[in-house]
Amino acid sequence: MKMGHSVLKVKSYQFSLQIIRLVKNLQKEQKEYILSRQIMRSGTTIGVLIRETEFAQSKADFIHKMSIALKEANETLY
């Protein structure tokens, strides 16, 4: 996996992998699907948004995408 030198990109990618493992475990062991699908969505969206900031069209667009990533992180934490 080559993702440059961005610690944020690497950590968000690793976090996504942890979320995927968590969701697989919840769905397999606990037969839980509603909350696990929400955790999967919000937890993996963080990394996607951080990757999108590489192609932000402006500083405002960069800030907007990072703000949404932060909201998704807070939602996942909740």
All heavy atoms as an XYZ file, in Angstrom:
636
protein
N       0.846     -1.175      0.000
C       0.000      0.000      0.000
C       0.884      1.227      0.000
O       1.619      1.483      0.928
C      -0.888     -0.022      1.242
C      -1.619      1.263      1.480
S      -2.600      1.258      2.992
C      -1.341      1.636      4.186
N       0.855      2.008     -1.049
C       1.630      3.241     -1.124
C       0.653      4.407     -1.125
O      -0.093      4.596     -2.057
C       2.489      3.253     -2.377
C       3.350      4.481     -2.484
C       4.316      4.338     -3.619
C       4.987      5.631     -3.921
N       6.068      5.988     -3.080
N       0.667      5.146     -0.047
C      -0.269      6.256      0.089
C       0.467      7.562      0.360
O      -0.053      8.467      0.956
C      -1.267      5.982      1.219
C      -2.122      4.770      0.974
S      -3.327      4.518      2.246
C      -4.533      5.739      1.761
N       1.710      7.683     -0.057
C       2.448      8.907      0.189
C       2.877      8.996      1.639
O       2.985      8.008      2.339
N       3.133     10.200      2.065
C       3.640     10.419      3.408
C       2.590     10.989      4.352
O       2.920     11.406      5.451
C       4.843     11.355      3.345
C       6.006     10.742      2.642
N       6.224     10.877      1.295
C       7.005      9.965      3.107
C       7.309     10.222      0.966
N       7.802      9.660      2.041
N       1.354     11.022      3.960
C       0.310     11.593      4.798
C      -0.092     10.622      5.904
O      -0.671      9.568      5.642
C      -0.918     11.953      3.962
O      -1.988     12.317      4.804
N       0.220     10.997      7.126
C      -0.152     10.171      8.280
C      -1.665     10.055      8.360
O      -2.196      8.983      8.664
C       0.417     10.783      9.583
C      -0.090     10.046     10.799
C       1.933     10.784      9.548
N      -2.367     11.123      8.057
C      -3.824     11.120      8.119
C      -4.419     10.118      7.130
O      -5.341      9.380      7.475
C      -4.346     12.530      7.843
C      -5.776     12.835      8.201
C      -6.068     12.497      9.661
C      -6.084     14.294      7.922
N      -3.869     10.057      5.924
C      -4.370      9.094      4.940
C      -4.114      7.666      5.391
O      -4.984      6.814      5.287
C      -3.730      9.335      3.574
C      -4.271     10.526      2.843
C      -3.879     10.566      1.396
C      -2.405     10.481      1.161
N      -2.018     10.664     -0.240
N      -2.927      7.411      5.901
C      -2.578      6.059      6.336
C      -3.456      5.635      7.508
O      -4.014      4.534      7.523
C      -1.078      5.964      6.698
C      -0.765      4.629      7.350
C      -0.220      6.187      5.463
N      -3.600      6.508      8.490
C      -4.393      6.163      9.677
C      -5.870      5.998      9.336
O      -6.530      5.112      9.869
C      -4.197      7.202     10.773
C      -2.833      7.096     11.433
C      -2.758      7.955     12.655
C      -1.446      7.787     13.359
N      -1.336      6.564     14.118
N      -6.403      6.829      8.448
C      -7.818      6.686      8.080
C      -8.038      5.398      7.298
O      -9.075      4.747      7.443
C      -8.309      7.903      7.292
O      -7.653      8.021      6.048
N      -7.058      4.985      6.501
C      -7.151      3.722      5.776
C      -7.131      2.549      6.752
O      -7.951      1.625      6.653
C      -6.003      3.613      4.769
C      -6.026      2.336      3.967
C      -6.890      2.196      2.886
C      -5.189      1.278      4.292
C      -6.920      1.018      2.144
C      -5.215      0.096      3.558
C      -6.074     -0.012      2.489
O      -6.108     -1.181      1.765
N      -6.208      2.590      7.706
C      -6.134      1.538      8.723
C      -7.421      1.485      9.546
O      -7.903      0.404      9.885
C      -4.923      1.759      9.632
C      -3.614      1.539      8.924
C      -2.419      1.985      9.750
O      -2.546      2.708     10.736
N      -1.236      1.567      9.331
N      -7.974      2.642      9.859
C      -9.226      2.705     10.607
C     -10.353      2.048      9.808
O     -11.158      1.291     10.357
C      -9.575      4.155     10.945
C     -10.814      4.302     11.763
C     -10.832      3.945     13.105
C     -11.980      4.805     11.202
C     -11.980      4.074     13.872
C     -13.134      4.944     11.956
C     -13.135      4.585     13.291
N     -10.403      2.313      8.510
C     -11.420      1.695      7.654
C     -11.312      0.180      7.690
O     -12.331     -0.518      7.751
C     -11.282      2.182      6.207
O     -11.645      3.536      6.102
N     -10.097     -0.326      7.650
C      -9.911     -1.780      7.719
C     -10.394     -2.334      9.055
O     -11.018     -3.405      9.100
C      -8.440     -2.142      7.487
C      -7.886     -1.834      6.098
C      -6.405     -2.185      6.038
C      -8.660     -2.561      5.012
N     -10.146     -1.617     10.137
C     -10.631     -2.042     11.457
C     -12.154     -2.032     11.503
O     -12.775     -2.925     12.074
C     -10.070     -1.145     12.557
C      -8.596     -1.331     12.798
C      -8.057     -0.354     13.822
O      -8.542      0.769     13.957
N      -7.038     -0.775     14.546
N     -12.758     -1.012     10.916
C     -14.224     -0.920     10.862
C     -14.795     -2.101     10.090
O     -15.779     -2.718     10.511
C     -14.666      0.421     10.238
C     -14.372      1.584     11.174
C     -16.136      0.395      9.837
C     -15.201      1.599     12.448
N     -14.178     -2.433      8.979
C     -14.661     -3.558      8.165
C     -14.598     -4.857      8.960
O     -15.546     -5.647      8.949
C     -13.868     -3.648      6.849
C     -14.215     -2.447      5.960
C     -14.145     -4.969      6.126
C     -13.264     -2.243      4.786
N     -13.493     -5.072      9.682
C     -13.379     -6.284     10.511
C     -14.442     -6.293     11.615
O     -15.047     -7.325     11.898
C     -11.978     -6.390     11.112
C     -10.934     -6.836     10.102
C      -9.605     -7.185     10.750
N      -8.931     -6.028     11.319
C      -8.104     -5.233     10.655
N      -7.843     -5.476      9.381
N      -7.516     -4.217     11.255
N     -14.678     -5.139     12.243
C     -15.701     -5.029     13.283
C     -17.073     -5.388     12.727
O     -17.813     -6.171     13.320
C     -15.722     -3.617     13.870
C     -16.896     -3.295     14.800
C     -16.815     -4.127     16.076
C     -16.914     -1.816     15.109
N     -17.408     -4.826     11.591
C     -18.726     -5.060     10.985
C     -18.894     -6.530     10.611
O     -19.946     -7.128     10.856
C     -18.947     -4.126      9.782
C     -20.164     -4.541      8.966
C     -19.085     -2.684     10.257
N     -17.861     -7.120     10.032
C     -17.941     -8.545      9.692
C     -18.200     -9.378     10.940
O     -19.007    -10.308     10.919
C     -16.652     -9.008      9.013
C     -16.545     -8.603      7.575
C     -15.269     -9.169      6.971
C     -15.171     -8.822      5.506
N     -13.953     -9.390      4.895
N     -17.517     -9.048     12.034
C     -17.708     -9.771     13.286
C     -19.121     -9.566     13.827
O     -19.763    -10.525     14.266
C     -16.673     -9.330     14.321
C     -16.781    -10.137     15.598
O     -16.795    -11.361     15.570
N     -16.883     -9.450     16.702
N     -19.604     -8.350     13.811
C     -20.960     -8.072     14.298
C     -22.003     -8.834     13.494
O     -22.933     -9.407     14.046
C     -21.267     -6.571     14.249
C     -20.613     -5.697     15.299
C     -20.856     -4.222     14.986
C     -21.139     -6.036     16.681
N     -21.840     -8.840     12.196
C     -22.823     -9.495     11.348
C     -22.734    -11.016     11.450
O     -23.751    -11.692     11.392
C     -22.665     -9.029      9.901
C     -23.078     -7.581      9.729
C     -22.934     -7.077      8.310
O     -22.350     -7.721      7.456
N     -23.471     -5.903      8.057
N     -21.541    -11.531     11.630
C     -21.380    -12.986     11.707
C     -21.758    -13.525     13.083
O     -22.543    -14.455     13.199
C     -19.924    -13.354     11.405
C     -19.647    -14.837     11.456
C     -18.192    -15.111     11.159
C     -17.901    -16.598     11.297
N     -16.478    -16.872     11.185
N     -21.205    -12.920     14.124
C     -21.376    -13.441     15.480
C     -22.666    -12.981     16.148
O     -23.306    -13.747     16.852
C     -20.184    -13.037     16.353
C     -18.836    -13.499     15.850
C     -18.694    -15.006     15.821
O     -19.257    -15.678     16.701
O     -18.017    -15.512     14.896
N     -23.011    -11.748     15.932
C     -24.158    -11.184     16.632
C     -25.415    -11.112     15.772
O     -26.476    -10.773     16.267
C     -23.827     -9.767     17.127
C     -22.531     -9.649     17.907
C     -22.539    -10.415     19.206
O     -23.547    -10.464     19.880
N     -21.419    -11.014     19.549
N     -25.273    -11.359     14.501
C     -26.400    -11.252     13.557
C     -27.008     -9.842     13.586
O     -28.207     -9.660     13.499
C     -27.483    -12.294     13.852
C     -26.984    -13.707     13.875
C     -26.539    -14.154     12.505
C     -26.198    -15.630     12.524
N     -25.084    -15.969     11.703
N     -26.155     -8.852     13.702
C     -26.583     -7.457     13.796
C     -26.305     -6.793     12.448
O     -25.183     -6.827     11.967
C     -25.797     -6.746     14.909
C     -26.427     -5.478     15.416
C     -26.553     -4.399     14.375
O     -25.588     -4.101     13.668
O     -27.655     -3.849     14.255
N     -27.325     -6.168     11.845
C     -27.153     -5.617     10.514
C     -27.450     -4.121     10.421
O     -26.813     -3.426      9.647
C     -28.024     -6.373      9.503
C     -27.615     -7.808      9.376
C     -28.316     -8.803     10.029
C     -26.503     -8.175      8.627
C     -27.930    -10.132      9.933
C     -26.102     -9.500      8.527
C     -26.825    -10.472      9.186
O     -26.432    -11.774      9.095
N     -28.390     -3.614     11.171
C     -28.796     -2.212     11.020
C     -27.700     -1.265     11.499
O     -27.222     -0.419     10.738
C     -30.130     -1.940     11.735
C     -31.234     -2.759     11.069
C     -30.462     -0.461     11.710
C     -32.556     -2.746     11.780
N     -27.269     -1.405     12.745
C     -26.222     -0.527     13.263
C     -24.881     -0.795     12.597
O     -24.115      0.138     12.345
C     -26.089     -0.674     14.779
C     -27.230     -0.094     15.600
C     -27.016     -0.388     17.084
C     -27.367      1.398     15.379
N     -24.590     -2.041     12.293
C     -23.301     -2.352     11.673
C     -23.193     -1.722     10.284
O     -22.114     -1.267      9.893
C     -23.067     -3.852     11.609
O     -24.043     -4.493     10.829
N     -24.274     -1.652      9.555
C     -24.250     -0.998      8.236
C     -23.988      0.493      8.377
O     -23.249      1.085      7.579
C     -25.557     -1.244      7.492
C     -25.677     -2.695      7.031
C     -26.960     -2.970      6.331
N     -27.020     -2.158      5.113
C     -28.110     -1.997      4.390
N     -29.218     -2.581      4.736
N     -28.087     -1.262      3.306
N     -24.559      1.104      9.426
C     -24.326      2.532      9.668
C     -22.875      2.786     10.075
O     -22.255      3.745      9.622
C     -25.285      3.053     10.748
C     -25.157      4.530     11.028
C     -25.486      5.392      9.825
O     -26.231      4.974      8.930
N     -24.926      6.571      9.782
N     -22.330      1.915     10.919
C     -20.928      2.044     11.319
C     -20.023      1.883     10.099
O     -19.044      2.620      9.939
C     -20.576      1.003     12.406
C     -21.290      1.339     13.708
C     -19.067      0.926     12.630
C     -21.218      0.244     14.749
N     -20.344      0.933      9.241
C     -19.556      0.717      8.023
C     -19.561      1.974      7.154
O     -18.514      2.417      6.677
C     -20.114     -0.466      7.225
C     -19.442     -0.678      5.890
S     -17.817     -1.402      6.008
C     -18.272     -3.105      5.953
N     -20.730      2.568      6.974
C     -20.835      3.751      6.123
C     -20.038      4.915      6.698
O     -19.188      5.489      6.026
C     -22.304      4.160      5.949
C     -22.495      5.275      4.918
C     -23.802      6.025      5.097
N     -23.907      6.663      6.393
C     -23.266      7.785      6.761
N     -22.416      8.355      5.943
N     -23.450      8.308      7.953
N     -20.310      5.260      7.953
C     -19.653      6.434      8.522
C     -18.161      6.204      8.749
O     -17.347      7.101      8.525
C     -20.337      6.864      9.818
O     -20.225      5.873     10.814
N     -17.787      4.996      9.151
C     -16.387      4.707      9.445
C     -15.482      4.660      8.229
O     -14.319      5.032      8.300
N     -16.005      4.207      7.104
C     -15.190      4.134      5.894
C     -15.238      5.421      5.075
O     -14.343      5.673      4.275
C     -15.598      2.941      5.018
O     -16.987      3.041      4.686
C     -15.330      1.620      5.727
N     -16.257      6.238      5.297
C     -16.371      7.506      4.580
C     -15.271      8.479      4.980
O     -14.858      9.313      4.180
C     -17.758      8.139      4.824
O     -18.752      7.245      4.342
C     -17.916      9.463      4.107
N     -14.765      8.360      6.198
C     -13.723      9.262      6.683
C     -12.529      9.242      5.728
O     -12.073     10.293      5.266
C     -13.285      8.870      8.111
C     -14.464      8.961      9.073
C     -12.118      9.736      8.574
C     -14.248      8.237     10.394
N     -12.020      8.061      5.452
C     -10.863      7.936      4.566
C     -11.145      8.403      3.152
O     -10.289      9.011      2.502
N     -12.338      8.125      2.674
C     -12.723      8.557      1.330
C     -12.671     10.082      1.240
O     -12.111     10.637      0.282
C     -14.141      8.049      0.970
C     -14.620      8.655     -0.333
C     -14.159      6.537      0.907
N     -13.225     10.747      2.224
C     -13.226     12.212      2.215
C     -11.816     12.780      2.330
O     -11.484     13.769      1.670
C     -14.116     12.745      3.343
C     -15.607     12.547      3.112
C     -16.371     12.691      4.415
C     -16.105     13.541      2.072
N     -10.994     12.157      3.145
C      -9.611     12.625      3.272
C      -8.885     12.464      1.944
O      -8.131     13.354      1.526
C      -8.897     11.885      4.418
C      -9.481     12.361      5.758
C      -7.389     12.106      4.371
C      -9.059     11.570      6.961
N      -9.112     11.367      1.248
C      -8.505     11.183     -0.078
C      -9.012     12.230     -1.067
O      -8.263     12.712     -1.910
C      -8.803      9.781     -0.619
C      -8.130      8.637      0.090
C      -6.642      8.621     -0.147
N      -6.317      8.488     -1.547
C      -5.742      7.434     -2.095
N      -5.402      6.414     -1.339
N      -5.492      7.393     -3.384
N     -10.293     12.589     -0.968
C     -10.856     13.595     -1.870
C     -10.220     14.963     -1.673
O     -10.200     15.767     -2.601
C     -12.367     13.702     -1.673
C     -13.137     12.578     -2.301
C     -14.641     12.765     -2.152
O     -15.089     13.859     -1.761
O     -15.374     11.805     -2.424
N      -9.703     15.232     -0.483
C      -9.096     16.550     -0.250
C      -7.861     16.760     -1.127
O      -7.488     17.904     -1.385
C      -8.700     16.749      1.224
O      -7.704     15.800      1.601
C      -9.905     16.658      2.138
N      -7.258     15.695     -1.599
C      -6.105     15.826     -2.505
C      -6.490     16.573     -3.782
O      -5.639     17.185     -4.416
C      -5.567     14.452     -2.881
C      -4.928     13.705     -1.752
C      -4.389     12.372     -2.215
O      -3.313     12.365     -2.848
O      -5.059     11.358     -1.952
N      -7.742     16.493     -4.139
C      -8.203     17.099     -5.386
C      -9.167     18.246     -5.134
O      -9.985     18.574     -5.999
C      -8.848     16.028     -6.273
C      -7.924     14.881     -6.539
C      -8.061     13.684     -5.853
C      -6.880     15.010     -7.444
C      -7.195     12.632     -6.080
C      -6.005     13.960     -7.677
C      -6.160     12.772     -6.993
N      -9.075     18.830     -3.958
C      -9.943     19.966     -3.632
C      -9.692     21.095     -4.633
O      -8.558     21.347     -5.040
C      -9.674     20.438     -2.211
N     -10.758     21.759     -5.010
C     -10.657     22.813     -6.010
C     -10.232     24.142     -5.411
O      -9.836     25.046     -6.133
C     -11.988     22.950     -6.737
C     -12.325     21.689     -7.521
C     -13.702     21.755     -8.145
O     -14.520     22.589     -7.787
N     -13.952     20.861     -9.082
N     -10.321     24.246     -4.093
C      -9.930     25.477     -3.418
C      -9.659     25.164     -1.948
O      -9.946     24.057     -1.479
C     -11.049     26.523     -3.520
O     -12.200     26.060     -2.820
N      -9.141     26.154     -1.247
C      -8.913     25.991      0.184
C     -10.249     25.771      0.898
O     -10.351     24.942      1.800
C      -8.206     27.221      0.749
C      -7.830     27.097      2.199
C      -7.056     28.315      2.671
C      -6.700     28.186      4.137
N      -5.920     29.349      4.610
N     -11.280     26.480      0.468
C     -12.614     26.327      1.063
C     -13.155     24.913      0.827
O     -13.768     24.322      1.724
C     -13.567     27.367      0.491
N     -12.922     24.372     -0.362
C     -13.362     23.007     -0.669
C     -12.616     22.001      0.206
O     -13.210     21.055      0.715
C     -13.131     22.711     -2.152
C     -13.723     21.389     -2.609
O     -14.787     20.993     -2.079
O     -13.130     20.760     -3.513
N     -11.316     22.212      0.402
C     -10.511     21.361      1.273
C     -11.069     21.373      2.691
O     -11.279     20.323      3.301
C      -9.057     21.849      1.269
C      -8.173     21.109      2.224
C      -7.545     19.936      1.849
C      -7.959     21.587      3.513
C      -6.728     19.244      2.733
C      -7.139     20.912      4.404
C      -6.520     19.733      4.014
N     -11.323     22.558      3.214
C     -11.853     22.696      4.577
C     -13.215     22.032      4.692
O     -13.506     21.351      5.679
C     -11.908     24.177      4.992
C     -10.481     24.719      5.121
C     -12.700     24.372      6.278
C     -10.398     26.231      5.264
N     -14.051     22.204      3.681
C     -15.381     21.611      3.677
C     -15.301     20.079      3.752
O     -15.985     19.448      4.572
C     -16.153     22.047      2.437
C     -17.497     21.427      2.311
N     -18.550     21.757      3.128
C     -17.967     20.479      1.458
C     -19.607     21.041      2.799
N     -19.281     20.261      1.783
N     -14.449     19.479      2.920
C     -14.313     18.020      2.907
C     -13.754     17.502      4.238
O     -14.214     16.479      4.760
C     -13.432     17.581      1.747
C     -14.110     17.699      0.387
C     -13.178     17.279     -0.719
C     -13.696     17.399     -2.119
N     -15.029     17.745     -2.385
N     -12.783     18.209      4.793
C     -12.216     17.791      6.076
C     -13.253     17.939      7.190
O     -13.292     17.115      8.112
C     -10.960     18.597      6.392
C      -9.782     18.240      5.509
S      -9.283     16.513      5.636
C      -8.366     16.565      7.155
N     -14.085     18.954      7.117
C     -15.152     19.137      8.112
C     -16.157     17.995      8.063
O     -16.606     17.505      9.106
C     -15.868     20.468      7.887
O     -14.998     21.548      8.081
N     -16.495     17.568      6.869
C     -17.418     16.440      6.726
C     -16.760     15.165      7.264
O     -17.417     14.359      7.937
C     -17.869     16.255      5.263
C     -18.682     17.472      4.816
C     -18.700     14.989      5.101
C     -18.996     17.501      3.335
N     -15.467     14.978      7.003
C     -14.753     13.809      7.529
C     -14.792     13.811      9.059
O     -14.993     12.760      9.680
C     -13.305     13.797      7.027
N     -14.625     14.975      9.654
C     -14.692     15.088     11.118
C     -16.091     14.729     11.621
O     -16.234     14.019     12.622
C     -14.306     16.494     11.562
C     -14.367     16.772     13.065
C     -13.446     15.827     13.834
C     -14.007     18.225     13.342
N     -17.123     15.181     10.924
C     -18.495     14.840     11.314
C     -18.725     13.329     11.238
O     -19.376     12.748     12.111
C     -19.496     15.572     10.417
C     -19.581     17.056     10.695
C     -20.560     17.720      9.745
C     -20.596     19.220      9.966
N     -21.523     19.889      9.068
N     -18.197     12.694     10.196
C     -18.337     11.251     10.050
C     -17.592     10.527     11.180
O     -18.087      9.514     11.701
C     -17.835     10.779      8.691
C     -18.655     11.274      7.513
C     -20.069     10.739      7.482
O     -20.327      9.624      7.998
O     -20.939     11.424      6.914
N     -16.429     11.050     11.555
C     -15.679     10.453     12.665
C     -16.470     10.558     13.961
O     -16.538      9.597     14.731
C     -14.323     11.134     12.798
N     -17.084     11.703     14.196
C     -17.903     11.880     15.392
C     -19.118     10.961     15.377
O     -19.483     10.405     16.408
C     -18.329     13.346     15.535
C     -17.203     14.239     15.982
O     -16.319     13.820     16.727
N     -17.211     15.467     15.515
N     -19.709     10.794     14.218
C     -20.856      9.894     14.105
C     -20.441      8.453     14.393
O     -21.134      7.722     15.102
C     -21.457      9.984     12.705
C     -22.660      9.101     12.497
C     -23.256      9.232     11.112
O     -23.213     10.344     10.522
O     -23.777      8.213     10.615
N     -19.292      8.052     13.875
C     -18.799      6.696     14.121
C     -18.509      6.485     15.594
O     -18.837      5.439     16.160
C     -17.522      6.443     13.287
O     -17.817      6.690     11.919
C     -17.038      5.014     13.447
N     -17.907      7.479     16.235
C     -17.616      7.395     17.659
C     -18.890      7.237     18.469
O     -18.959      6.429     19.395
C     -16.855      8.641     18.124
C     -16.532      8.735     19.605
C     -15.635      7.592     20.031
C     -15.889     10.072     19.903
N     -19.927      7.975     18.099
C     -21.200      7.894     18.832
C     -21.786      6.511     18.723
O     -22.243      5.915     19.657
C     -22.180      8.934     18.306
C     -23.525      8.858     18.966
C     -23.712      9.388     20.224
C     -24.595      8.229     18.342
C     -24.957      9.302     20.860
C     -25.831      8.136     18.948
C     -26.015      8.678     20.201
O     -27.241      8.587     20.823
